[in-house]
Amino acid sequence: MNRVENRNAWEAASKKHVHEYRELLEQARNSSSLVACELELLRPLLASRPVVVHLQSGHGLDDIALVAEGARSVVGVDFSSVATLAAQRRADELGVDCRYVVAAVPGVPLRDGCTDLVYTGKGALIWLRDLEVWAADVARLLRPGGHLFVHEGHPMVPLWTWDEDEPRIRPDRGYFERSHVNDTFPGNGAVEWQATLAEIITAVLGAGLELRHVAEHPEPFWKWDGLDAAAWRGQLPNTFTLLARKRS
Ligand SMILES: C[S@@+](CC[C@H](N)C(=O)[O-])C[C@H]1O[C@@H](n2cnc3c(N)ncnc32)[C@H](O)[C@@H]1O
């Protein structure tokens, strides 16, 4: 599946953000979408009121939370016009300094060195075929001394079944495969790209960024409503956080 088909799949899937507009607005108003493992790393960076670029910004709730935690402003970049329109409307209604650009990642149409912090994740990297090109684009966007922060699904996650009795490995998936067909969300047979944790780290290092932190976490960043998969109960990695810095 190429970028056009993926984009069409996301335009359709993002209608959820429009249907749930009010619910998400109240969520953004009353709670933070940033979880503890994110805040621990982000708070020291947000203390200096950075300008943030959020790649693959989706419904934009993280952008509202980033501003609430100290970001001066956030530019969200996403190739779904449905998602960016809903995110812009929500930020405007809450009076939060977020601006959205409809564009594909990598190849972001923002100037070199425009940001102090690139924030991304929560289901973003699996849509990118070439992480070396992505990491180069991130490095280009960062000012010297700026940071890349990623909170993402762990590359092992495609292997876990959602069985509730005990965790199992899907026999049709492999950690070292290049891709698999998504059979849950956003559906339509969309192809998700796979990269190992080592490959993700190597892409970041290859772009000249300094690695400051990598950690693996048992909590997933997202749960299917009403499901309590055994793979989410603490035994297995479900997310990772990564912080890297562009040399001054
Ligand atoms: C699972 S969502 C996560 C978004 C965001 N982190 C959130 O929590 O709402 C993935 C997002 O990536 C966007 N996306 C996927 N591939 C993209 C690409 N190549 N360029 C720009 N946006 C892309 C989709 O439109 C979607 O909004």
The ligand as an SDF file (V2000), in Angstrom:
LIG
                    3D

 27 29  0  0  0  0  0  0  0  0999 V2000
   -2.4300    6.4520   14.9840 C   0  0  0  0  0  0  0  0  0  0  0  0
   -2.5130    8.1330   14.4540 S   0  0  0  0  0  0  0  0  0  0  0  0
   -1.5710    8.8500   15.7450 C   0  0  0  0  0  0  0  0  0  0  0  0
   -1.6480   10.3020   15.7320 C   0  0  0  0  0  0  0  0  0  0  0  0
   -1.3300   11.0200   17.0240 C   0  0  0  0  0  0  0  0  0  0  0  0
   -0.0700   10.6520   17.5820 N   0  0  0  0  0  0  0  0  0  0  0  0
   -2.4630   10.8000   17.9780 C   0  0  0  0  0  0  0  0  0  0  0  0
   -2.2540   10.2440   19.0730 O   0  0  0  0  0  0  0  0  0  0  0  0
   -3.5880   11.1990   17.6420 O   0  0  0  0  0  0  0  0  0  0  0  0
   -1.4180    8.2200   13.0590 C   0  0  0  0  0  0  0  0  0  0  0  0
   -1.5290    9.5510   12.3160 C   0  0  0  0  0  0  0  0  0  0  0  0
   -0.4800    9.5980   11.3530 O   0  0  0  0  0  0  0  0  0  0  0  0
   -0.9790   10.2020   10.1850 C   0  0  0  0  0  0  0  0  0  0  0  0
   -0.0910    9.7560    9.1010 N   0  0  0  0  0  0  0  0  0  0  0  0
    0.1560    8.4790    8.7080 C   0  0  0  0  0  0  0  0  0  0  0  0
    1.1180    8.4480    7.7820 N   0  0  0  0  0  0  0  0  0  0  0  0
    1.4910    9.7400    7.5650 C   0  0  0  0  0  0  0  0  0  0  0  0
    2.4580   10.3570    6.7290 C   0  0  0  0  0  0  0  0  0  0  0  0
    3.2610    9.6360    5.9310 N   0  0  0  0  0  0  0  0  0  0  0  0
    2.5680   11.6970    6.7610 N   0  0  0  0  0  0  0  0  0  0  0  0
    1.7720   12.4540    7.5800 C   0  0  0  0  0  0  0  0  0  0  0  0
    0.8450   11.9260    8.4040 N   0  0  0  0  0  0  0  0  0  0  0  0
    0.7080   10.5780    8.3990 C   0  0  0  0  0  0  0  0  0  0  0  0
   -2.4190    9.7650   10.0750 C   0  0  0  0  0  0  0  0  0  0  0  0
   -3.2040   10.6340    9.2980 O   0  0  0  0  0  0  0  0  0  0  0  0
   -2.8320    9.7420   11.5540 C   0  0  0  0  0  0  0  0  0  0  0  0
   -3.4180   10.9610   11.9350 O   0  0  0  0  0  0  0  0  0  0  0  0
  1  2  1  0
  2  3  1  0
  2 10  1  0
  3  4  1  0
  4  5  1  0
  5  6  1  0
  5  7  1  0
  7  8  2  0
  7  9  1  0
 10 11  1  0
 11 12  1  0
 11 26  1  0
 12 13  1  0
 13 14  1  0
 13 24  1  0
 14 15  1  0
 14 23  1  0
 15 16  2  0
 16 17  1  0
 17 18  1  0
 17 23  2  0
 18 19  1  0
 18 20  2  0
 20 21  1  0
 21 22  2  0
 22 23  1  0
 24 25  1  0
 24 26  1  0
 26 27  1  0
M  CHG  2   2   1   9  -1
M  END
$$$$
